[in-house]
Amino acid sequence: MLLEQHIEELCLELREAIDLVERREIEIELELARAELAVITAEQEGAIDAEPPF
């Protein structure tokens, strides 16, 4: 599954979630997925270097 699809599915799940604990878990997973996508995008654009500094 593509990361973008996973993010879309999490957004849909978040809209449907009623339980506060479930909502928080989905929000955290969504935040992590968005951060991962941001890193991948930055690496592809050359904005950051994926190699460790040492």
C-alpha positions, 0 to 999 in steps of 0.5 A, spaced: 500 500 500 502 506 498 503 511 503 499 516 500 493 511 500 494 509 508 494 517 510 487 517 506 485 511 509 487 514 516 483 520 515 477 516 513 478 512 520 479 518 524 472 521 521 468 515 523 472 514 530 467 515 536 472 513 542 477 518 544 482 513 545 481 510 538 481 517 535 488 519 539 491 512 536 489 514 529 491 521 530 498 519 532 499 514 526 496 519 521 502 524 524 507 519 523 505 517 516 505 524 514 512 525 517 514 519 513 511 522 507 515 529 508 521 525 509 521 521 503 519 527 499 524 531 502 529 526 500 527 525 493 527 533 492 534 533 495 532 538 500 535 533 506 541 528 505 538 521 507 546 519 509 548 519 516 553 525 518 559 520 520 
